[in-house]
Amino acid sequence: FGTYIQYNADKSSKTNIAFDYEVEDGHTSAGKDLTYVCNPLLCSLDLNTGASIMRQSSNPSVSADLQLPSPQAMGISSDIFNPIIIDTSKIPKVVDVTSISSDGIYAPGDIIDIRVKFNEVVVVTGFPFLNLDVGWGKMGFATYKEGNGSTDLMFSYIVEEGHISQRLSYADPYSLELGWDGVVPGSIRQASTNPSIAAHIKLPASGDTGSLAENAKIIIDGEIPYIVSITSPQPENT
């Protein structure tokens, strides 16, 4: 199926008419070079109601011939070695979550770095975060640190007092939140010149291959130290 593109007056000139095409989710050129679609009986430029293209003059009255050349094998690209192919089937999705901090026991104040890996390059806006399972009634967050324009997004989690986990994990597969910068929601999108397609941010289920709990052995001990006994080093009766 074809899609319509929009006239761009700012990019046009006296002899060149420019159009903008925004790739949307579901668009594809089926592995072929991008080209225009022709009516079986006539291959021409379509005009919206009320639109016209006429020869320039002080009083334009002669309509331009809108017939288009037959589509070429190389499509609309001007470079035979760099064809334009549309493929939105590779929407980024999470394939792995792990900690790049060493396995071990972590206490309040310790910082744990967590990596969320996508199968395709993504771009990030705002402040995404991970909801972590750190004990009943407790809330732990790993905040986005870096990774824009790559497949690997890095998050940092600071252990807080009272956080407990025998094997650090996120709360559920939907624990990657896009966040909010106070004005607009955050986003994680497929990389492009004009990112518009949202990545799939569902995480591997805890314990499954690719999940944080499966990949890392991080123990969180946020217990508050308390006095268990008071003794004297001096011998008795001295």
Residue pairs with C-beta under 8 A, 6 or more apart in sequence:
2 36
2 37
3 21
3 24
3 27
4 46
5 19
5 20
5 21
6 19
6 20
6 21
7 17
7 18
7 19
8 18
8 19
8 20
10 18
11 18
11 20
12 18
14 56
17 53
22 194
22 196
23 86
23 88
23 192
23 196
23 197
24 88
24 196
24 197
25 88
25 91
25 197
26 88
27 86
27 88
28 86
28 87
28 88
28 89
29 35
29 75
29 84
29 85
29 86
29 87
31 85
31 87
32 75
32 85
33 73
33 74
33 75
33 76
33 77
33 83
33 84
33 85
34 75
34 76
34 77
34 83
34 84
34 85
34 86
35 71
35 72
35 75
35 76
36 68
36 71
36 76
38 68
38 70
38 71
42 67
43 67
43 68
43 69
43 70
43 71
44 66
44 67
44 68
45 53
45 66
45 68
47 53
47 66
52 63
53 63
53 64
53 66
54 60
54 61
54 62
54 63
54 64
55 62
55 63
55 64
74 80
74 83
75 83
75 84
76 84
77 83
77 84
88 190
88 197
90 119
90 120
90 190
91 120
91 190
91 197
91 198
91 199
91 200
92 118
92 119
92 120
92 121
92 122
92 151
92 188
92 190
92 199
92 200
93 118
93 119
93 120
93 199
93 200
93 202
94 116
94 117
94 118
94 176
94 200
94 201
94 202
94 203
94 204
94 210
95 117
95 118
95 119
95 204
95 210
96 115
96 116
96 117
96 204
96 210
96 215
97 114
97 115
97 116
97 117
97 170
97 203
97 204
97 210
97 211
97 212
97 215
98 114
98 115
98 117
98 212
98 215
98 216
99 112
99 113
99 114
99 115
99 168
99 212
99 215
99 216
99 218
100 113
100 114
100 115
100 154
101 111
101 112
101 113
101 216
101 218
103 216
103 217
103 218
104 217
104 218
104 219
105 219
105 220
105 221
106 112
106 159
106 218
106 219
106 220
106 221
107 159
107 221
107 222
108 159
108 160
108 161
108 163
108 222
109 158
109 159
110 158
110 159
111 156
111 157
111 158
111 159
112 142
112 156
112 157
112 158
112 159
112 168
112 218
113 145
113 154
113 155
113 156
113 157
114 130
114 142
114 154
114 155
114 156
114 157
114 212
115 152
115 153
115 154
115 155
116 130
116 152
116 153
116 154
116 155
116 176
116 203
117 151
117 152
117 153
118 151
118 152
118 153
118 199
119 151
120 151
120 190
120 191
120 199
121 149
121 150
121 151
121 190
121 191
122 148
122 149
122 150
122 151
122 153
122 188
122 189
122 190
122 191
122 199
123 148
123 149
123 188
123 189
123 190
123 191
123 195
124 144
124 147
124 148
124 153
124 186
124 187
124 188
125 181
125 184
125 186
125 187
125 189
126 178
126 179
126 180
126 181
126 184
126 185
126 186
126 187
127 143
127 144
127 179
127 180
127 181
127 186
128 144
128 153
128 155
128 176
128 177
128 178
128 179
128 186
128 188
129 141
129 142
129 143
129 144
129 155
129 176
129 177
129 179
130 141
130 142
130 155
130 157
130 170
130 175
130 176
130 177
131 139
131 140
131 141
131 170
131 171
131 172
131 175
131 177
132 140
132 141
132 142
132 157
132 165
132 168
132 169
132 170
132 171
132 175
133 140
133 165
133 168
133 169
133 170
133 171
133 206
134 140
134 160
134 163
134 164
134 165
134 168
134 220
134 222
135 162
135 163
135 164
135 165
135 222
138 162
138 163
138 164
140 157
140 160
140 163
141 157
142 155
142 156
142 157
143 155
143 156
143 157
144 153
144 154
144 155
144 179
145 154
145 155
145 156
146 153
146 154
147 153
147 154
149 191
153 188
159 220
159 222
160 222
161 222
161 224
162 222
162 223
162 224
163 220
163 222
164 220
164 221
164 222
164 223
165 218
165 219
165 220
166 219
167 213
167 217
167 218
167 219
168 212
168 213
168 216
168 218
168 219
168 220
169 206
169 207
169 211
169 212
169 213
170 176
170 203
170 206
170 212
172 206
173 202
173 203
173 204
173 205
173 206
174 202
174 203
175 203
176 188
176 201
176 202
176 203
178 185
178 186
178 187
178 188
178 201
179 185
179 186
180 186
187 195
187 198
188 198
188 199
188 201
189 195
189 196
189 197
189 198
189 199
190 197
190 198
190 199
203 211
203 212
204 210
204 211
204 214
205 211
206 212
206 213
206 214
207 213
207 214
208 214
